[in-house]
Amino acid sequence: MHTAENPPPFEPINLVEISSLENSKITGVSLYSGRAEITRLYKFKIKTGQNQVTIIGLPRVLDQSSLRHVVISVVEGRGAATIHDVTVSYTPTPPAVTTSPALNASLLKKERTQKAIERCKKSLASLETYIGTLNVERIDVSQIGSAVDKYDTEATKLDDKLLDLEKQLQEADQEIQDERKKLTGPGRNVQLGLQASIGVFAELEGEVEIALIYAVANASWKAAYDIRVDMQTKETPVTLIYKAAITQSTGE
């Protein structure tokens, strides 16, 4: 038994983060002139006691004053769960990651390869200079063939080495490009920049469902009609089909 001198152990707040696009489904949409009312259903697990649920990826055009209808129901487990606080705020932009061990290794590989290419080109230039300085007056005719063969052999080795180094340089550039793309991550949808924080108190651990009902701007519809005339019949020669043309730029 817990008393004032022996209180129950402190239970930390259970943090739950949910992506609105990935972890929910739209169960209802009502269109009006210039706006729409959205009903989204979220299902997740909570723990006994205090839970802080953050729903990210809500549209920036959400009317914050409309987010009043938040309904919670217990799916699995017994006991009750109650909502005691709902706030809406802008989602903070995560700090940009610009480096990693893999990127540093690829940059170092590129730098070393570039220096090796410079040395290889200097060696080829020196070899060309050497073969150009051979003087038939100072070298025996019988040795000219041997000197040229040695030149061809060394030049071929350097050419092959240069081609291999240039291939390594291309690979390093591709590795750098891929790693920087990975660090950047997928493009963030700037239209989905709001988040809702919901405090939930649960008597017992279990799975719950939360339904959010909110209004968004930048959504509208207009009536459209499709009229078809059949000249081959007299009973119903004209057919009128009612349609709705919907436009929206909410990010949903």
N, C-alpha and C positions, 0 to 999 in steps of 0.2 A: 504494500500500500504506500502511495506517495503522499508525503506531508509537506508542509511549508519548509521543514528542515531537510527533507529528502525529496526534492522535486523530480519529475520525470526527466529523462535525458532529452537534451535539445535535439530536435529533428531539423536538419538543414532543409531549405526550400528546394524542391525538385524542379529543375529547369527543363523545359520542353520547347524545342524550336521546330516549327513546321513550315514547309514551303507551300504557299497557297496554290501554286500551279501544279506541283508534283504530288501533294498529299491531300488533295480534296477533290470534290466533284460538285459541279453546278447542278442543283436540283430544281431550280426555278428561275425564270427571267420574265419580268414584266416591263414592256416597253411603253414609254410615254413620249411626249413631245420634248425632245432635247435631253432626255435622261432615261435611265433604266434602273430597275430594282433587281438586285442579284441575291440569290439565296445559295450559299455554299455550305457543304457539309464536310466536317473534319472528324476523323476517327483516330484516336491515339490512346496510349496508356498513361495513367497517372498513379502516383503513390499515395499512401495514407498521409494525411496532413496537408501542408501547404504546397501548392504547385504553381509555378509561374510559367504560363504558356505564351510564347511569342510566335505570332503568325506573320511571316515575311512574304513579300511579293504581292502586296495589295496595290491596286492602281492609285496613282497620284490624283486622279480626278474623282476619287471617292469623296463623297460628302461626309465629312467626319461627324457632323451632327446627326446624320442618319443612322450611324452605327449604334443603335440602342437595343435592337432586338438580338439578343444572344441567348440561345436556348441550349441547355445541356441535359443529356440523358445518359444513364449508366447502361452500357452494353453487356459487360461481363462483370461478375462480382456482385456483392450485396452492399447495402448501405446507400447513402446519398452523397451527391456532389453538388456544391453550390458555387456560384460565381459572385465575387464580391467587389471586383474592380475591373474596369475596361478602359484602356487609354489607347490613343492612336498617335503615332509619331513618325517622323521620317527615318528611314533605315540608314544608319551611318555607313559611309563608304569605307570598305576595308582598305587598309594600307596596301599600296602597290608593292609587289615582290619583284625585285629587279635582278636578283642574283641567286645562285645556288652552287653547290659543289660541282655538279655536272657541267654547269655553264662555265665555271672557272677552269675546269679541266679542259674543256673544248677550246677556250680562248688561249690557254697555254699551249695546247697542241698546235693551234693555228700559228702562234708566234714562232714556235720552234721550227715548224715546217717552212715558214717564210724565210727564216734565216738559213735553213738548209738549202733552199732553192737559190738564195743569193750566193752561197759558197759554191754550189754546183755550177752556176753560170760563170763565176769567176774562174773556176777550174777549166771550163770549156774555152773561155777566152784566153787563158794562159796557154792551153794546148794549141790553139789556133796561132797564137803568137810564135810558139816554138816551131811549129811546122813551117811557118812563113820565114823563119830566120835560117833555115837550112841552106847552106851554100854548096853547090856542086864542086866548087873549087877547094873546099875544105873537108869534104867527105868523100870517101871512096865510093865509086859507082856501085860496087857490089853491096854496099851497105844501105843504099837508098831504098831498095825494096823492103828491107827489114825495118827501117825507120818509118816508112809509110804504113806498113802492117801494124806496127806498134801504135802508131797514131790512130789508125782505124779502130783497133781493139779498145784503146782507152776512151776514144770519143764515143764509141758505141755504149760502153759501160756508163759513161756520164749522161748520154742521151736517155738511156733506159732509167737511170736513177732520177733524172729530171722529170720524166713522164710520170714515174711513180710518185714523186713528191707533189707534183701538180694535182694528181688524183687524190692524194691525202689532204691537200689543201681544200679541194672541193668538198670532200667528206666532212672536214672540220667546219666549213662554212654551213653545211646543211645541218650538222649537229647543233651549231649555235642558233640557227634559225628555228629549229624544232624546239629546243629547250626554252628559248625566249617566248615562243608561242605557247608552250605549256605553262610558263610562269604567268603569262598574261591571262590565261584561262578563257572560258567562253565569254563572249560579249554580254555585258549586263544590260538587261532591258530597263532603260531609264524611266519608262512609263510606269514601272512597278516599284515605286520608291517609298511606299508606306508600309508600316507594320502595326499590328495590334497586339497589345500586351494584356493578357487576361489572367487574373488571379482566380485560382480554383482550389477550394478546400474539399478534400475527400475524406469520408469516414473510413473507407477501406480502399485498398489497392484494386485497380481494375481498369477495364477499357471503357472509354466514354465517347460520346459524339457531341460535337458542338456545331450548331447551325448559326452562321452569320448572315444577317440580312442587312444590306446596305445599298445606297443609291450611288450611281456614277453618272457623270456628265459625258458629253461627246458621244451620245448614242441616240439615234432617232429612227423613225420609220415613216414611210408614206405609202399610201394605197396605190396599187397598180391593178390594171384590168386587162384580161385577155379575151377578146371577143372573136368568136369563130362563127362563120356563116356557112351552112350547108344548103346549097341550092337544089340538092337532090331529094330533100324531104320537106313535107309540109307540116308535120307534127311539131317538131322543135327545130326550126331552121336556124335559130340563133342560140349559141351557148355562151354564157358569160362566166368567166372564171375570175374569182377574186384572189389577188395576191398582195403580198407586202414586201416592199423593197427596204431592206435594213442596212443602215450604215453605222459604223462605230469605230472609234479610235481610242479605246480605253486602255489597251494593253492586255485586256483579258483574253 
